[in-house]
Amino acid sequence: ASQQRNEPEFTHEQKHEILNQLYNTNPANFIHRFGSLLTENELREYFDPNADYMHQILTSNRNKIRTNRRYTYMQQLIARGSYFSDEAMKERSPLLYEQKIGKYNDK
């Protein structure tokens, strides 16, 4: 069922029935379309964790969480002014620091 322009909004029951039908007929498509709205626990509870599509979703979710956590930490360091400090840059990538910055500090 698809909704066209200028048609009345689907009722809550109609939306539920459409989602239920999609879930029952094609779980992989359901996960692909709506998996990002579910928690990892909900995904594990309602879907076979050994299925290929579930493995991709769970791996993707873990990667997003990891990336978001790193980004948040980086934003905190920038706000404190310590992300671009000489010590922090040297600690993150010593060789790159020495090639690009350290050679000017030694003189």
Buried (B, 14 or more C-beta within 10 A) or exposed (E): EEEEEEEEEEEEEEEEEBEEEBBEEEBBEBBEEEBEEBEEEEBEEEBEEEEEBBEBBBEEBEEEEEEEEEEEEEEEBEEEEEBEEEEEBBEEEEEEBEEEEBEEEEE
